[in-house]
């Protein structure tokens, strides 16, 4: 075991533990911060493990994909917390249309 793998083994529980704790407990804003930070820690663990295993191509690609997708997942979670509505389902879209209405059959 080299120093890079030792760093990955230490960073994983010491870095992810508080992130997961914060993502599971606390106020919604604190949970959101925990989720965002867990993506950063997971990316760092994968990069350090890639260096330690001497396989940079395999794990570096996974780390880069995670680095791109983790903030997107955090944004989706933030929208759920904010109670965002989808377009076409808001109160303004449910109003009766203005203007003359057809009177039906004559």
MARROKE-581783 format. One line per 5 residues: for each residue x, y, z of N, C-alpha, C. Coordinates in steps of 0.1 Angstrom, whole numbers. Example, Ala and Ser with C-alpha at 12.3 -4.5 7.8 and 13.67 -1.06 7.14 Angstrom:
BEGIN
132/-57/78/123/-45/78/132/-33/78 | 128/-22/71/137/-11/71/129/0/79;
//
This chain:
BEGIN
9/-12/0/0/0/0/9/12/0 | 6/21/-9/14/33/-10/7/45/-3 | 14/56/-3/8/68/4/-5/73/-3 | -6/72/-16/-19/76/-22/-31/68/-18 | -29/55/-18/-40/46/-13/-43/48/2;
-33/51/9/-35/54/23/-43/67/25 | -40/77/17/-47/89/17/-62/87/13 | -64/79/3/-78/76/-2/-86/69/9 | -79/59/16/-86/52/27/-89/61/39 | -81/71/41/-83/80/52/-94/90/48;
-93/95/36/-102/106/31/-116/101/30 | -118/88/26/-131/83/24/-140/84/37 | -136/77/48/-145/78/60/-145/92/67 | -133/98/67/-132/111/74/-138/122/66 | -138/121/53/-144/132/45/-159/129/43;
-163/117/40/-177/114/36/-186/113/49 | -180/109/60/-188/107/72/-196/120/76 | -188/131/78/-196/143/81/-205/148/70 | -201/146/57/-210/150/46/-223/142/47 | -222/129/49/-234/121/49/-243/124/61;
-236/127/73/-243/131/85/-251/143/82 | -245/153/76/-251/166/74/-262/165/63 | -260/155/53/-270/153/43/-283/146/48 | -281/139/60/-292/131/65/-299/139/77 | -293/148/83/-298/154/95/-296/169/94;
-306/177/99/-304/191/100/-314/198/91 | -312/211/90/-321/220/82/-319/217/67 | -329/220/59/-327/217/44/-315/224/38 | -312/236/42/-300/242/36/-287/235/40 | -287/230/52/-275/222/57/-274/209/49;
-286/203/47/-286/190/39/-281/192/25 | -285/203/19/-280/207/6/-265/209/5 | -259/215/15/-245/217/16/-238/204/18 | -244/195/26/-238/182/27/-237/174/15 | -248/175/7/-248/168/-6/-238/173/-16;
-237/186/-16/-227/192/-25/-213/189/-22 | -210/189/-9/-196/186/-4/-193/171/-6 | -203/162/-5/-200/148/-7/-196/145/-21 | -202/153/-31/-197/151/-45/-183/155/-46 | -179/165/-40/-165/170/-40/-155/160/-34;
-159/155/-22/-151/145/-15/-150/132/-23 | -161/127/-29/-160/115/-37/-151/117/-49 | -152/129/-55/-143/131/-67/-128/131/-63 | -126/137/-51/-112/137/-46/-107/123/-43 | -116/115/-37/-112/101/-33/-109/93/-46;
-117/95/-56/-115/88/-69/-102/92/-76 | -99/105/-75/-86/110/-81/-74/105/-74 | -75/104/-60/-63/100/-52/-62/85/-54 | -73/77/-55/-72/63/-57/-67/60/-71 | -70/67/-81/-65/65/-94/-49/67/-94;
-45/77/-87/-30/79/-86/-24/67/-78 | -30/63/-68/-24/52/-60/-24/38/-67 | -34/36/-75/-35/23/-82/-28/23/-96 | -22/34/-99/-15/36/-112/-24/33/-124 | -36/36/-123/-46/35/-134/-53/48/-136;
-46/58/-140/-53/71/-141/-64/72/-151 | -64/64/-162/-74/66/-172/-87/61/-167 | -88/50/-160/-100/44/-156/-108/52/-145 | -101/55/-135/-107/62/-124/-108/77/-126 | -99/83/-133/-100/97/-136/-112/101/-144;
-116/92/-154/-128/95/-162/-140/94/-153 | -141/85/-144/-152/84/-135/-153/96/-126 | -141/100/-121/-141/112/-113/-146/125/-120 | -142/126/-132/-146/138/-140/-161/137/-143 | -166/126/-146/-181/125/-148/-188/128/-135;
-183/123/-124/-189/126/-111/-188/141/-108 | -177/147/-112/-176/162/-109/-185/170/-117 | -189/165/-129/-199/172/-137/-213/170/-132 | -216/157/-128/-230/154/-125/-234/157/-111 | -225/158/-102/-228/160/-87/-235/174/-85;
-230/185/-91/-237/197/-90/-251/197/-96 | -253/190/-107/-266/189/-113/-276/182/-103 | -271/172/-97/-280/165/-87/-283/174/-75 | -274/182/-71/-276/192/-60/-286/202/-64 | -285/207/-77/-295/217/-82/-309/211/-82;
-310/198/-86/-324/192/-87/-329/191/-72 | -321/187/-63/-325/187/-49/-329/200/-44 | -322/211/-48/-325/224/-43/-338/229/-49 | -341/225/-61/-354/228/-67/-366/221/-60 | -363/209/-56/-373/202/-48/-376/208/-34;
-365/213/-28/-366/220/-15/-374/233/-17 | -372/240/-28/-378/253/-30/-393/251/-34 | -397/239/-37/-411/237/-41/-414/242/-55 | -404/242/-63/-405/247/-77/-416/239/-85 | -424/246/-93/-434/240/-101/-429/239/-115;
-434/229/-122/-430/227/-136/-438/237/-144 | -432/242/-156/-439/251/-164/-452/245/-169 | -463/253/-169/-476/248/-173/-484/243/-162 | -479/243/-149/-487/238/-138/-489/249/-128 | -484/261/-130/-485/271/-120/-499/277/-119;
-501/285/-109/-514/292/-107/-518/301/-118 | -508/307/-124/-510/317/-135/-515/309/-148 | -511/297/-149/-515/289/-161/-529/283/-159 | -534/282/-146/-547/276/-144/-558/287/-144 | -555/299/-146/-565/310/-146/-574/308/-159;
-586/313/-158/-595/313/-170/-589/323/-180 | -589/319/-193/-584/328/-203/-593/340/-204 | -587/352/-207/-595/364/-208/-600/365/-222 | -610/374/-224/-615/376/-237/-629/369/-239 | -635/371/-250/-648/365/-252/-647/349/-252;
-657/343/-246/-658/329/-245/-669/324/-255 | -667/312/-261/-677/307/-269/-689/304/-261 | -701/307/-266/-713/305/-258/-719/291/-259 | -713/283/-267/-719/269/-268/-727/268/-281 | -737/258/-281/-746/256/-293/-757/266/-293;
-762/269/-304/-774/278/-305/-785/270/-311;
//
